[in-house]
Amino acid sequence: MASKPKKKSGVEDWRWGAFWKGKLYQNDKHHKEARCRGEVALEEARLKEEQAEKIRRGAIQPRDALPGDKLHELALWKQKLEAAERDESGSDNDTTSATATTSQAVVKSNKRQATFELVAGAKRFRKDHQEDFETDILKLWTSLNASFNSVEHPFVRHFFEKWVPGAHTPGRDALSGRILDSEVLSIEAGRTSEMKGELATASVDGWSTKHDAVQQVSCNVKGKEIPIKLHITTKERKTSVNLLTHVMADIVYLTTVLCVTLVAFCCDSGGDSRGLRPLLLNLMPWILTIPCWAHQINLVVKEYIGCSDVTAILANCLKIINWFSSHKRALLMLLEEQQAINEKRPPGQKWERLKRFVRAGITRWGTHALSVRRLAELQGALLDLINHRGEDLESAGGDDEEAREKSCRGYSTNRLGEDGPILDRLSRYLTPLAVASNVTQGANTRLDHVLITLAILHYRYSTDNKTFDCAAHNAVICTSLAKRWKALKHDQDFYILAVFFNPFLRAFFFNDEIHSLSRIGLYHVVKRVYARIFKIDEDSAVPSVLFLSNISITMTGRDGIRARKWR
């Protein structure tokens, strides 16, 4: 076994070169203080930065600067600077709220070099400022949909230490724990005060994550959507009764804890939600149970695109879009063709940017209309590309025969010219439905918005005009709209009254030649809704002002508005 080499007498170990020798340590007459050179350099840099700031503010004079050759007197100079800071804070009211502690200088070490880059220290944030900073960090990371792990990335740390040196950047454990819990409590407290005594519409919607089935109950107050509860229903059967159990518990929470008055409940018409509305109506007959009209409009679109000729056109459109999306060289050729066409246009008619295809998504309402409209806009450039560079376009998909057969040139040459007018018609038909879907999915959508939207759609597709000139397509859409309006049954009264109480519409919106929408018909609608909401008998007295202030035909009705128009 090799023996340990003995230290030669009179020869100092090389490791002592990393330390400064100070004076004798306290009462020890044989050993001196040893200070790490790196720590001394850091302390010197921090004190120099501190004194430079004080010289700038006039707290000390330049002649009192720290000399570089007195490294062993750092403690003395530190006391001197702290005394100057105390004097300054006593005479300056602006600095009384600042803390006296300073952040350590940030050291960046290079693995290949033994050098250090110093970032100047700064005063730490006060406790309330630090809490606000942490809350904003949580909101920033949440709004970016970023993982909390990324807050501990070295460059993220460097960024905040460089540009916000007074703040302590929280880690992922603090963000997902203490800070998140505090923000949840703050939001719940503010939500309670904001919602207390207000009228509310609740809603339920479900979706699936990678691992769980989820049902969320939300509440709409003054046009603002507020999440209430999130239920994990993975272990439960997907039935209306099980969903009703969760919904009723949340309704009790809304009415007793948050103190809101629930006037309506909204859900879609698929799966367990479809059977929820009648069950809820049996338990609470005074509230309005309404379907999600954005879903209903999307079902109208589904029935329309289910027509055989429409399905064939959309399938061919999808082939072209998918082929160009899969072959980037062909897409580049189409962009070059657009650029050539755009250069020939007059100055006022040039495109601001070149256009690409839009792929329709089944969960993105309105994208069918956007996809067809974009293809209709690009069909001229596509035909020019086929005529000018047809061979190059075929070769963009591959050199073998199978790839050439699957290229879009064969379809486009034979069918695009024939389907062009049909494609334009399809775009015209889908556009109003896309607009209606956008109107009905808003957080501030009202019942009068829904009824007016349905009426406009029915009027457009049932009237003979050049825009919607296919009787078969019109019949499909109008039948689908009528079916969904009929399914409302007695809830139709709420939609009618929402329009009737609209001061810009009132009785003018309705055809008074129909008995149920005449004066007496509207009066009975008011009576039925009033009795249902306030839980009284229909024969009981109904405030006449609800009816008379909105039925004035001469001022707000059909004849009065027509007279003002002609004037």
C-alpha positions as CSV (number, residue, x, y, z in Angstrom):
1,M,0.0,0.0,0.0
2,A,1.5,3.3,-1.1
3,S,2.3,5.7,1.7
4,K,0.8,9.3,1.7
5,P,3.4,11.8,0.5
6,K,4.7,14.0,3.3
7,K,4.6,17.7,3.0
8,K,8.0,19.3,2.7
9,S,8.9,21.6,5.4
10,G,8.9,25.3,4.5
11,V,6.9,24.7,1.3
12,E,3.3,26.1,1.3
13,D,0.5,24.1,-0.2
14,W,-0.5,25.4,-3.7
15,R,-4.2,25.6,-2.6
16,W,-3.4,28.6,-0.4
17,G,-3.0,30.6,-3.6
18,A,-6.8,30.9,-3.8
19,F,-7.0,32.8,-0.5
20,W,-5.9,36.2,0.8
21,K,-3.9,36.1,4.0
22,G,-5.3,38.5,6.6
23,K,-4.3,39.4,10.1
24,L,-4.0,37.0,13.0
25,Y,-7.3,35.3,13.8
26,Q,-8.7,36.9,17.0
27,N,-6.4,35.8,19.9
28,D,-4.7,33.1,17.9
29,K,-1.0,34.1,17.6
30,H,-0.1,31.3,15.1
31,H,-2.9,31.3,12.5
32,K,-4.1,34.1,10.3
33,E,-7.4,34.8,8.7
34,A,-7.9,33.3,5.2
35,R,-10.4,34.9,2.9
36,C,-11.4,33.4,-0.4
37,R,-10.2,35.5,-3.3
38,G,-13.5,34.9,-5.2
39,E,-15.6,36.0,-2.3
40,V,-13.4,39.0,-1.7
41,A,-13.7,40.0,-5.4
42,L,-17.5,39.7,-5.2
43,E,-17.7,41.7,-2.1
44,E,-15.5,44.4,-3.5
45,A,-17.5,44.6,-6.7
46,R,-20.8,44.8,-4.7
47,L,-19.4,47.6,-2.5
48,K,-18.0,49.5,-5.4
49,E,-21.3,49.3,-7.2
50,E,-23.1,50.4,-4.0
51,Q,-20.7,53.4,-3.5
52,A,-21.0,54.4,-7.2
53,E,-24.8,54.7,-6.7
54,K,-24.3,56.7,-3.5
55,I,-21.9,59.0,-5.2
56,R,-24.4,59.5,-8.0
57,R,-27.1,60.4,-5.4
58,G,-24.6,62.7,-3.5
59,A,-24.7,60.6,-0.3
60,I,-20.8,60.3,-0.2
61,Q,-18.0,62.2,-1.9
62,P,-15.7,60.7,-4.6
63,R,-12.7,61.2,-2.4
64,D,-14.1,58.5,0.0
65,A,-13.9,55.9,-2.8
66,L,-12.8,52.4,-1.8
67,P,-9.1,51.9,-2.6
68,G,-8.3,48.8,-4.5
69,D,-5.2,47.9,-2.5
70,K,-6.9,47.6,0.8
71,L,-8.8,44.4,0.3
72,H,-8.4,43.4,3.9
73,E,-10.4,46.5,5.1
74,L,-13.6,45.5,3.4
75,A,-15.5,45.2,6.7
76,L,-14.6,48.8,7.5
77,W,-15.7,50.2,4.2
78,K,-18.9,48.2,4.4
79,Q,-19.7,49.8,7.8
80,K,-18.9,53.2,6.3
81,L,-21.3,52.7,3.4
82,E,-24.1,51.4,5.6
83,A,-23.7,54.4,7.8
84,A,-24.0,56.7,4.8
85,E,-27.1,54.8,3.7
86,R,-28.7,55.3,7.1
87,D,-27.9,59.0,7.0
88,E,-29.4,59.3,3.5
89,S,-32.6,57.4,4.4
90,G,-33.1,59.6,7.4
91,S,-33.0,62.7,5.2
92,D,-34.9,61.4,2.2
93,N,-38.5,60.4,2.6
94,D,-38.5,58.5,-0.7
95,T,-36.1,55.9,0.6
96,T,-37.8,55.1,3.9
97,S,-39.9,52.4,2.4
98,A,-37.0,50.6,0.7
99,T,-35.4,47.8,2.5
100,A,-31.7,48.0,3.4
101,T,-30.9,44.5,2.3
102,T,-29.3,44.1,-1.2
103,S,-29.2,41.2,-3.5
104,Q,-26.0,39.4,-4.0
105,A,-24.2,40.0,-7.3
106,V,-25.1,37.4,-9.9
107,V,-22.2,35.3,-10.9
108,K,-22.1,33.7,-14.3
109,S,-19.3,31.1,-14.6
110,N,-18.0,29.9,-17.8
111,K,-17.0,26.2,-17.8
112,R,-14.0,26.8,-20.0
113,Q,-12.7,29.9,-18.2
114,A,-12.1,30.9,-14.6
115,T,-13.6,34.4,-15.1
116,F,-16.8,35.9,-13.7
117,E,-19.3,38.3,-15.2
118,L,-20.9,40.5,-12.5
119,V,-24.5,41.8,-12.7
120,A,-25.1,44.7,-10.4
121,G,-27.2,44.1,-7.3
122,A,-30.3,46.0,-6.4
123,K,-32.6,46.5,-3.5
124,R,-35.0,43.7,-2.8
125,F,-38.7,44.3,-3.4
126,R,-40.9,45.1,-0.4
127,K,-43.2,42.2,0.7
128,D,-46.3,43.6,-1.0
129,H,-44.4,44.3,-4.2
130,Q,-42.9,40.8,-4.2
131,E,-46.4,39.3,-3.8
132,D,-47.7,41.4,-6.7
133,F,-44.7,40.3,-8.8
134,E,-45.4,36.6,-8.0
135,T,-49.1,36.9,-8.9
136,D,-48.3,38.5,-12.2
137,I,-45.7,35.8,-12.9
138,L,-48.5,33.2,-12.3
139,K,-50.9,35.1,-14.6
140,L,-48.2,35.5,-17.3
141,W,-47.3,31.8,-17.3
142,T,-51.0,30.8,-17.3
143,S,-51.9,33.1,-20.2
144,L,-49.0,31.8,-22.2
145,N,-50.1,28.2,-21.4
146,A,-46.5,27.5,-20.4
147,S,-45.4,24.8,-18.1
148,F,-44.4,25.9,-14.6
149,N,-41.2,23.9,-15.1
150,S,-40.0,26.6,-17.5
151,V,-39.9,29.3,-14.9
152,E,-36.7,27.5,-13.5
153,H,-35.0,27.5,-16.9
154,P,-31.5,29.1,-16.5
155,F,-32.2,31.8,-19.2
156,V,-35.5,32.7,-17.6
157,R,-33.7,33.2,-14.3
158,H,-31.0,35.2,-16.0
159,F,-33.6,37.4,-17.7
160,F,-35.4,38.4,-14.5
161,E,-32.1,38.8,-12.5
162,K,-30.8,41.1,-15.2
163,W,-33.9,43.2,-15.9
164,V,-35.8,42.9,-12.6
165,P,-32.9,42.5,-10.1
166,G,-34.9,43.5,-7.1
167,A,-37.4,40.7,-7.4
168,H,-37.1,37.1,-6.4
169,T,-38.3,34.8,-9.2
170,P,-40.5,32.0,-7.7
171,G,-39.9,28.4,-8.6
172,R,-42.3,25.9,-10.0
173,D,-43.2,24.5,-6.5
174,A,-44.1,28.0,-5.3
175,L,-46.1,28.8,-8.5
176,S,-48.1,25.6,-8.4
177,G,-48.5,25.6,-4.6
178,R,-48.5,28.7,-2.4
179,I,-49.0,31.4,-5.1
180,L,-51.7,29.5,-7.0
181,D,-53.6,28.7,-3.8
182,S,-53.5,32.4,-2.8
183,E,-54.7,33.5,-6.2
184,V,-57.6,31.0,-6.1
185,L,-58.7,32.3,-2.7
186,S,-58.4,35.9,-4.0
187,I,-60.5,35.2,-7.1
188,E,-63.1,33.3,-5.1
189,A,-63.5,36.2,-2.7
190,G,-63.8,38.7,-5.5
191,R,-66.2,36.4,-7.3
192,T,-68.5,36.2,-4.3
193,S,-68.8,40.0,-4.0
194,E,-69.1,40.5,-7.7
195,M,-71.9,37.9,-8.2
196,K,-74.0,38.5,-5.0
197,G,-77.6,39.4,-5.7
198,E,-77.1,39.2,-9.5
199,L,-79.2,37.4,-12.1
200,A,-77.3,34.5,-13.6
201,T,-77.4,31.8,-16.4
202,A,-75.7,28.6,-15.6
203,S,-74.3,26.1,-18.1
204,V,-72.6,22.7,-18.3
205,D,-70.2,21.4,-20.8
206,G,-68.2,18.2,-21.0
207,W,-65.0,17.1,-22.7
208,S,-62.3,14.5,-22.5
209,T,-58.6,14.9,-21.6
210,K,-55.9,12.3,-22.2
211,H,-56.9,10.5,-19.0
212,D,-60.3,11.7,-17.7
213,A,-63.8,12.7,-18.6
214,V,-64.6,16.2,-17.3
215,Q,-67.8,18.1,-16.8
216,Q,-67.6,21.9,-16.0
217,V,-70.4,24.0,-14.7
218,S,-70.1,27.8,-15.4
219,C,-72.1,30.8,-14.7
220,N,-72.8,33.9,-16.8
221,V,-73.3,37.1,-15.0
222,K,-73.6,40.4,-16.9
223,G,-72.1,38.8,-20.0
224,K,-69.1,37.5,-18.2
225,E,-68.4,33.7,-18.1
226,I,-67.3,32.5,-14.7
227,P,-66.2,28.9,-14.1
228,I,-67.8,27.4,-10.9
229,K,-67.0,23.7,-10.5
230,L,-65.0,21.0,-12.4
231,H,-66.2,17.4,-12.0
232,I,-64.1,14.4,-12.9
233,T,-66.6,11.8,-14.1
234,T,-64.3,9.1,-15.4
235,K,-65.6,6.5,-13.0
236,E,-69.2,7.3,-13.6
237,R,-71.7,6.2,-16.2
238,K,-72.4,8.9,-18.7
239,T,-76.1,9.3,-17.9
240,S,-78.4,12.3,-17.5
241,V,-79.3,11.3,-13.9
242,N,-75.6,11.3,-12.8
243,L,-75.1,14.7,-14.5
244,L,-78.2,16.0,-12.8
245,T,-76.7,15.1,-9.4
246,H,-73.6,17.3,-10.1
247,V,-75.6,20.1,-11.6
248,M,-78.1,20.3,-8.7
249,A,-75.2,20.4,-6.2
250,D,-73.7,23.3,-8.1
251,I,-77.0,25.1,-8.3
252,V,-77.3,24.9,-4.5
253,Y,-73.8,26.3,-4.2
254,L,-74.7,29.2,-6.6
255,T,-77.9,30.2,-4.8
256,T,-76.7,29.7,-1.2
257,V,-73.0,30.5,-1.2
258,L,-72.7,33.0,-4.1
259,C,-76.2,34.3,-3.5
260,V,-77.2,34.6,-7.2
261,T,-80.7,34.3,-8.7
262,L,-80.6,31.6,-11.3
263,V,-83.0,32.4,-14.2
264,A,-81.8,30.0,-16.9
265,F,-79.7,26.9,-17.5
266,C,-77.9,26.1,-20.8
267,C,-76.4,22.9,-22.2
268,D,-75.9,21.2,-25.5
269,S,-78.2,18.6,-27.1
270,G,-75.8,15.6,-27.2
271,G,-75.4,12.6,-24.9
272,D,-76.3,13.0,-21.3
273,S,-76.9,16.8,-21.7
274,R,-79.9,16.2,-23.9
275,G,-81.8,14.4,-21.2
276,L,-80.7,16.9,-18.5
277,R,-83.0,19.7,-19.5
278,P,-86.4,17.9,-19.0
279,L,-85.1,16.5,-15.7
280,L,-84.0,19.9,-14.5
281,L,-87.3,21.5,-15.7
282,N,-89.3,19.0,-13.6
283,L,-87.4,20.0,-10.5
284,M,-87.3,23.8,-11.3
285,P,-90.1,24.6,-13.6
286,W,-89.7,28.4,-13.1
287,I,-86.3,28.6,-14.9
288,L,-85.6,28.6,-18.6
289,T,-83.7,25.6,-19.9
290,I,-82.2,26.4,-23.3
291,P,-80.0,24.6,-25.7
292,C,-76.6,25.9,-26.9
293,W,-77.6,27.6,-30.1
294,A,-74.0,27.5,-31.4
295,H,-74.3,23.7,-31.4
296,Q,-77.8,24.0,-33.0
297,I,-76.5,26.1,-35.9
298,N,-73.6,23.7,-36.3
299,L,-76.2,20.9,-36.6
300,V,-77.9,22.8,-39.3
301,V,-74.6,23.1,-41.2
302,K,-74.2,19.3,-40.7
303,E,-77.6,18.6,-42.3
304,Y,-76.8,21.0,-45.2
305,I,-73.4,19.5,-46.0
306,G,-75.1,16.1,-45.8
307,C,-76.8,16.7,-49.1
308,S,-75.3,14.4,-51.7
309,D,-74.1,17.1,-54.2
310,V,-72.7,19.2,-51.4
311,T,-70.9,16.2,-49.9
312,A,-69.3,15.4,-53.2
313,I,-68.1,19.0,-53.7
314,L,-66.6,19.2,-50.2
315,A,-64.9,15.9,-50.6
316,N,-63.2,17.1,-53.8
317,C,-62.3,20.4,-52.1
318,L,-60.7,18.4,-49.3
319,K,-58.6,16.4,-51.8
320,I,-57.1,19.6,-53.3
321,I,-56.4,21.1,-49.9
322,N,-54.8,18.0,-48.5
323,W,-52.7,17.5,-51.6
324,F,-51.3,21.0,-51.6
325,S,-50.8,20.8,-47.8
326,S,-48.7,17.6,-48.3
327,H,-46.6,18.9,-51.2
328,K,-44.8,22.1,-50.3
329,R,-43.2,22.5,-53.7
330,A,-46.7,22.6,-55.3
331,L,-47.9,25.1,-52.7
332,L,-44.9,27.3,-53.5
333,M,-45.7,27.2,-57.2
334,L,-49.3,28.3,-56.4
335,L,-47.9,31.2,-54.3
336,E,-45.7,32.2,-57.3
337,E,-48.7,32.1,-59.6
338,Q,-50.6,34.3,-57.2
339,Q,-47.7,36.8,-57.1
340,A,-47.7,36.9,-60.9
341,I,-51.4,37.6,-61.0
342,N,-51.2,40.2,-58.2
343,E,-48.6,42.2,-60.1
344,K,-51.0,42.6,-63.0
345,R,-53.8,44.0,-60.8
346,P,-54.5,47.7,-60.6
347,P,-53.0,49.5,-57.5
348,G,-56.3,49.6,-55.6
349,Q,-57.1,45.9,-56.2
350,K,-53.9,44.2,-55.2
351,W,-53.9,41.7,-52.4
352,E,-52.0,42.8,-49.3
353,R,-50.7,39.2,-48.8
354,L,-50.8,36.0,-50.7
355,K,-53.4,33.4,-49.7
356,R,-53.2,29.8,-48.6
357,F,-55.7,27.1,-48.3
358,V,-57.8,26.7,-45.1
359,R,-58.5,23.2,-43.8
360,A,-62.0,22.8,-42.2
361,G,-62.0,21.5,-38.6
362,I,-64.9,19.7,-37.2
363,T,-64.6,21.4,-33.8
364,R,-64.0,24.8,-35.4
365,W,-67.4,26.2,-36.3
366,G,-67.4,28.3,-39.4
367,T,-64.2,26.8,-40.9
368,H,-66.2,25.0,-43.6
369,A,-67.3,28.4,-44.9
370,L,-63.8,29.8,-44.7
371,S,-62.3,26.7,-46.4
372,V,-64.8,26.8,-49.3
373,R,-64.5,30.6,-49.7
374,R,-60.7,30.5,-49.8
375,L,-60.8,27.7,-52.5
376,A,-63.2,29.7,-54.5
377,E,-60.9,32.7,-54.3
378,L,-57.9,30.6,-55.4
379,Q,-59.6,28.7,-58.2
380,G,-58.5,31.2,-60.9
381,A,-54.9,31.1,-59.8
382,L,-55.1,27.3,-59.6
383,L,-56.4,27.0,-63.1
384,D,-53.7,29.3,-64.4
385,L,-51.1,27.2,-62.7
386,I,-52.4,24.0,-64.3
387,N,-52.5,25.6,-67.7
388,H,-49.0,27.2,-67.5
389,R,-47.0,24.7,-65.4
390,G,-49.1,21.5,-65.5
391,E,-46.2,19.1,-65.9
392,D,-44.2,20.7,-63.1
393,L,-47.3,20.5,-60.8
394,E,-47.7,16.8,-61.5
395,S,-44.0,16.1,-60.8
396,A,-44.3,18.0,-57.5
397,G,-46.2,15.0,-56.2
398,G,-43.6,12.4,-57.3
399,D,-42.2,10.9,-60.5
400,D,-44.0,7.5,-60.4
401,E,-47.3,6.9,-62.2
402,E,-49.3,6.4,-59.0
403,A,-48.2,9.7,-57.6
404,R,-49.1,11.5,-60.9
405,E,-52.6,9.9,-60.8
406,K,-53.1,11.2,-57.2
407,S,-51.9,14.7,-58.1
408,C,-54.5,17.4,-58.1
409,R,-54.0,18.2,-61.7
410,G,-56.3,15.4,-62.9
411,Y,-59.2,16.5,-60.7
412,S,-58.6,20.2,-61.2
413,T,-58.5,20.0,-65.0
414,N,-61.6,17.9,-65.3
415,R,-63.8,19.2,-62.5
416,L,-62.6,22.6,-61.2
417,G,-63.9,24.5,-64.2
418,E,-67.3,22.7,-63.9
419,D,-67.6,23.0,-60.2
420,G,-66.5,26.6,-60.1
421,P,-70.1,28.0,-60.1
422,I,-71.2,25.4,-57.6
423,L,-68.2,26.2,-55.4
424,D,-69.3,29.9,-55.4
425,R,-72.8,28.9,-54.5
426,L,-71.6,26.7,-51.7
427,S,-69.6,29.6,-50.3
428,R,-72.7,31.8,-50.4
429,Y,-74.8,29.2,-48.6
430,L,-72.3,28.5,-45.8
431,T,-71.4,32.2,-45.0
432,P,-74.7,33.2,-43.3
433,L,-74.5,30.0,-41.2
434,A,-71.0,30.7,-40.2
435,V,-72.0,34.3,-39.1
436,A,-74.9,32.9,-37.2
437,S,-72.6,30.4,-35.4
438,N,-70.3,33.2,-34.4
439,V,-73.2,35.3,-33.1
440,T,-74.8,32.6,-31.0
441,Q,-71.6,31.4,-29.3
442,G,-70.8,34.7,-27.6
443,A,-70.7,35.1,-23.8
444,N,-73.0,38.1,-24.1
445,T,-75.5,36.5,-26.5
446,R,-79.1,37.1,-25.5
447,L,-82.4,35.4,-26.4
448,D,-83.4,38.2,-28.7
449,H,-80.1,37.8,-30.6
450,V,-81.0,34.1,-31.2
451,L,-84.6,34.7,-32.4
452,I,-83.5,37.5,-34.7
453,T,-80.7,35.3,-36.1
454,L,-83.1,32.4,-36.8
455,A,-85.6,34.8,-38.4
456,I,-82.9,36.3,-40.7
457,L,-81.7,32.8,-41.7
458,H,-85.2,31.6,-42.4
459,Y,-86.0,34.7,-44.4
460,R,-82.8,34.4,-46.6
461,Y,-83.2,30.8,-47.4
462,S,-87.0,30.9,-48.0
463,T,-87.1,33.9,-50.3
464,D,-86.5,33.6,-54.0
465,N,-83.3,35.4,-54.9
466,K,-80.2,35.1,-56.9
467,T,-77.9,34.5,-53.9
468,F,-79.7,31.4,-52.7
469,D,-81.1,29.9,-55.9
470,C,-81.2,26.2,-55.1
471,A,-84.7,25.2,-53.9
472,A,-83.5,21.8,-52.6
473,H,-80.8,23.3,-50.4
474,N,-83.1,26.0,-49.2
475,A,-85.7,23.4,-48.1
476,V,-83.1,21.4,-46.2
477,I,-81.9,24.5,-44.2
478,C,-85.4,25.9,-43.5
479,T,-86.6,22.4,-42.4
480,S,-83.7,22.1,-40.0
481,L,-84.3,25.6,-38.6
482,A,-88.0,24.9,-38.1
483,K,-87.3,21.6,-36.4
484,R,-85.1,23.2,-33.8
485,W,-87.5,26.1,-33.2
486,K,-90.4,23.6,-32.7
487,A,-88.3,21.6,-30.2
488,L,-88.4,24.5,-27.8
489,K,-92.1,24.0,-27.2
490,H,-93.2,26.3,-24.3
491,D,-89.8,27.9,-24.1
492,Q,-90.6,29.8,-27.3
493,D,-92.4,32.4,-25.2
494,F,-89.1,33.5,-23.6
495,Y,-87.5,34.2,-27.0
496,I,-90.6,36.1,-28.2
497,L,-90.7,38.3,-25.1
498,A,-87.0,39.0,-25.3
499,V,-87.6,40.6,-28.7
500,F,-90.9,42.2,-27.5
501,F,-89.1,43.9,-24.6
502,N,-86.3,45.1,-26.8
503,P,-86.9,48.9,-27.1
504,F,-85.6,49.0,-30.7
505,L,-87.9,46.2,-31.9
506,R,-91.0,45.7,-29.7
507,A,-94.1,44.6,-31.5
508,F,-92.8,45.7,-34.9
509,F,-90.7,42.5,-35.3
510,F,-93.8,40.3,-35.4
511,N,-96.4,39.7,-38.0
512,D,-99.7,40.8,-36.3
513,E,-101.7,38.9,-38.9
514,I,-100.8,35.7,-37.0
515,H,-103.1,35.3,-34.0
516,S,-100.5,34.1,-31.6
517,L,-98.4,37.2,-32.4
518,S,-101.2,39.8,-32.4
519,R,-102.0,42.1,-29.5
520,I,-104.0,39.5,-27.6
521,G,-101.5,36.7,-28.5
522,L,-98.6,38.7,-27.1
523,Y,-100.6,39.6,-24.0
524,H,-101.1,35.8,-23.3
525,V,-97.4,35.3,-23.8
526,V,-96.6,37.9,-21.2
527,K,-99.1,36.2,-18.8
528,R,-97.6,32.7,-19.3
529,V,-94.0,33.8,-18.8
530,Y,-94.9,36.0,-15.8
531,A,-96.8,33.2,-14.1
532,R,-94.0,30.7,-14.7
533,I,-91.2,32.9,-13.4
534,F,-93.0,34.2,-10.3
535,K,-94.7,30.9,-9.6
536,I,-98.3,32.2,-9.6
537,D,-101.5,31.2,-11.3
538,E,-102.0,32.5,-14.9
539,D,-105.4,33.9,-13.8
540,S,-103.7,36.2,-11.3
541,A,-103.1,39.8,-12.0
542,V,-100.2,40.7,-14.3
543,P,-98.7,44.2,-14.2
544,S,-100.2,46.0,-17.2
545,V,-97.2,48.1,-17.7
546,L,-95.2,45.0,-18.9
547,F,-97.6,44.9,-21.9
548,L,-98.9,48.3,-22.6
549,S,-95.5,50.1,-22.6
550,N,-94.3,47.8,-25.4
551,I,-97.4,47.2,-27.5
552,S,-97.9,50.8,-28.7
553,I,-98.5,50.3,-32.4
554,T,-98.6,54.0,-33.3
555,M,-95.2,54.8,-31.8
556,T,-93.2,51.6,-31.8
557,G,-95.2,49.2,-33.9
558,R,-95.3,48.3,-37.6
559,D,-97.3,51.3,-38.8
560,G,-95.4,53.9,-36.8
561,I,-92.0,52.7,-38.0
562,R,-93.1,52.6,-41.6
563,A,-94.4,56.1,-41.3
564,R,-91.1,57.4,-39.9
565,K,-89.2,55.6,-42.7
566,W,-91.3,57.3,-45.4
567,R,-90.8,60.7,-43.8
